[in-house]
Amino acid sequence: MYELHYTDSYKIDRSLTFEQYSDLTRQFLGCLAIPDYLKVTSFTFNGEELGFQGTLGDVYNFISSDSFPKT
């Protein structure tokens, strides 16, 4: 399971959870109704930190890399 945490414009911590890699990519390929400039505070796969640092707008490039866990 993928879990992504970010801070919204009101400084409230929010999270998105995806069961499968296809769910994650579909969300970021489509029209995500969340501004892409929001800072990601944590991105995990099965509870393990993925080491991502950036904004929601940077997530798609990160998840498209060959080294990203797609199980």
Sequence and secondary structure as in RCSB ss.txt:
>XXXX:A:sequence
MYELHYTDSYKIDRSLTFEQYSDLTRQFLGCLAIPDYLKVTSFTFNGEELGFQGTLGDVYNFISSDSFPKT
>XXXX:A:secstr
 EEEEEE TTS EEEEEESSHHHHHHHHHS  SS TTSEEEEEEETTEE    EEGGGHHHHHTSTTS   
